[in-house]
C-alpha cells in the first residue's frame, strides 16, 4: 500500500465508524500518515439545495430540518416524520450504546443518558462537569464531576456533541471557564427532550 503514495494520480480514502475513532484504533494504525476528515450532517444550506419539493418556503424547510433531522439519508429518501424519528432513534442508540457505553465501559447507562438529555436541553448554555454533577446530585442522582467529565469526553469523541470553547481567555481562566456544547443534529433534541422553538437560535 505504501507504494501507492508514490503515485500522484491516486488518493486513498478509508471510512470508519465513530466507535473506531473513539477507541483510537485508526490513529494507532495510521499515525503520521493520514489526514482526518470528520463528516457532519447537512448544513441548512446543503439541506435546502438537496430538497426536492416544489413550492415549499424556507421556513417550512427549516421546520423540517429542525424536527426530522439533517442526515442525507432522510433527505435522499424523503422520509416522513415518523420514519425520520425512527431512523434518528436508531442512530442515537447505536452511538450511545456502542460508541460510548461499550468503549468507556460505562456501568450505569441510565446515568449517562440522563447527562446526555441534560446537555441536549441546555444547548448553547455554558456548562461544566461540576455544574452537571451538582445539578444531578441535588436531584438525588449522585455522581462525581470526574465521571461526568469522562462521559462528556465520550459524547464529544463519538461526535454526538461538539464542544465550543471561548477564544478570548487565557492563563488560569482556561482551567475554570465553562464551555458550550452543541448537537451534531438538533433533531436529536426534538426527539429526546421535546421541542423548544423559542430558543432555536441557541441550537444552531
Protein Blocks (a to p, Z undefined) as FASTA:
>chain_A
ZZmmmpmkbccdddddfklmmnommmmmmgoiaccdddddddfklmmmmpmbghiafklm
mmmmmmnopafklmmnopafklmmmmmmmmmmmmmmmmmmmmnopablmlmmmmmmmmmm
mgoiacdfklmmmmmmmnopacdfklmmmmmmmmmmnomaccdddfkbghjllmmpccdd
ddfblklmmmmnopafklmmmmZZ
